[in-house]
Structure formats: structure tokens, C-alpha cells
Amino acid sequence: EIKIKVSKSGGKQIALNKVKECKGINKFVGLIFKRREKASILLFNIKNQAIHSLFVFFPFIAVWLNKRNEVVSLRIVKPFKFHVKPQQTFSKLIEIPLNKKYKALSKKLLNFRR
């Protein structure tokens, strides 16, 4: 688990604690078949690749970052979406489950995009 700070172009920052970096086969699994309340924040080092939420049974926040961990796009991804990708280029993706454990963080992030 790692700690990562994401920032907005205006300089605001939000720290994300206990982020699990997904490598190897986990890079392809992500939140698939996870339980909503037990799911963790996940970090993917993927460059400009689309994601899907097939077999993810709950919504989550997708935060796309550039190399400097600046937010380039942020949106709520609903279950069973086939193709999700921002128009902007990115190098990392963070998936944050919408659950009780991350409720306060989710509110901060959703206000962060304004």
C-alpha cells in the first residue's frame, strides 16, 4: 500500500492513503467481483487505455492523472459500462469505490472537480 497526493491545476491537493498499486494480473482485474464495502482504492499505471466496469456491481470514482499526479479527468463510473475513457491524455488511473469507508473522501473529490 502506498500514499499518493493528487492535485488540481490550481494547486489544491488531496492525499489518498492506503492505495493498492495494481500490477501483473491484478492490472486486469481491478474492482471486478469485489464486494462494495471491502473494496480498496486502486492505482493503475496505464497510459491512455480505456477501462470497463463489467462485473463491477457498484459505482466507483475514476480519477485519471498525468505524470505529475494532476487530475486530468474525474467521473463516477456506473456498473456494467463497456468503455470508459476521458478525452484527455493520462498516465495513471485511480479507482475509488463509492462505499461507507471512502464516503468523506468521495465527497471531497467530487467537490474537487469544480
N, C-alpha and C positions, 0 to 999 in steps of 0.2 A: 504494500500500500504506500502511496505517495501523497504529497500535499502539493497542490498546484494553485497558482493565483491567475485568475483571468482578469483582463482589463478591457475597458471601453476606450475608444479613441480620445475621449475627454479626460482620461486619467483615472476614472473610478476603478477600483479593484474589488474583487470578491475572492476570498480564499476558500478553496474546496479541500476538505480534509478526508482522509481515508479513501482515496481514489484508487481503484484497481486498474492497473495497466493491462490491457488485453494483448497478448502476443500468441503466436503459433495458432493452434486450432481455436483457441478462445477468441481470436480475432473475428472468426466467422460465426460464433455462437452468440456473443453479447447477452442480451436480455431474453433470448428465446427460451421458452419453457420455465422461466424463473417465476417464483411467487412474488407478488407485488410487495409485500411487507418485508421480505427477506432480500430483495434485490439491492445491489450496491451501485455506487457511482462508478462508471466505467470510462476509461480513456483509451482511444484508438489512435494510433499514428497511421492514418490513411490519408492519402493525398487525392482530393477531388474524386472520390468514389461515392457512388450512390449507396444508400442503405435501404433496408426494408424493415417492416415491423410484423412480418408474417410470423405467426405463432408467439407473438408477444401479446399477452392478454390484458394489458393495462397501458395507459398513455404514459409517455415519458417526455422530458425536455431534451432536445438535441441542441448542443452548443457547438458550433463549428468555429475553430480558431485558426489564426495564421501562425507563422513560425514564432512570433513574439508573444504568443498566448493572448492576442487581442481578439475579441469576439467579432467575427465577420457576419455571422447569422445565428439566429436563435429561434426555435419554434417548438410547439408542442406537437409530438407525433402520436397519432391515434393508432390503436391496434389494427393489424392486418392491412397496412398500406404497402403497396408493391414497390414503389420507387419514391425515395425522398432524397433530395439533393438541393442545396442552395445554388443560386446563380453565381455567387462569388467564389473565387478560388480559396481553398483552405488546405491545411496540412494535418490538422488534428480534429477529433470529434470527441465530445464528452456526452455520455448518456446519463441522465439523472431521472430515476423512477419517480413518478408522482405518487408518493406514499406518505404516511404519517411521519416517518423518520426524517424525511427531507422537506417537510411542509414549509418551514421558515425559509430555508434556502431557495426553494422553488419560488416563493413569493418575491424574494429579493431579486432573483434572476429575471423573473417576468417583468418586474419594475425596471430592471437594469437596461432593458432594450429600448426604453423610452427616452 
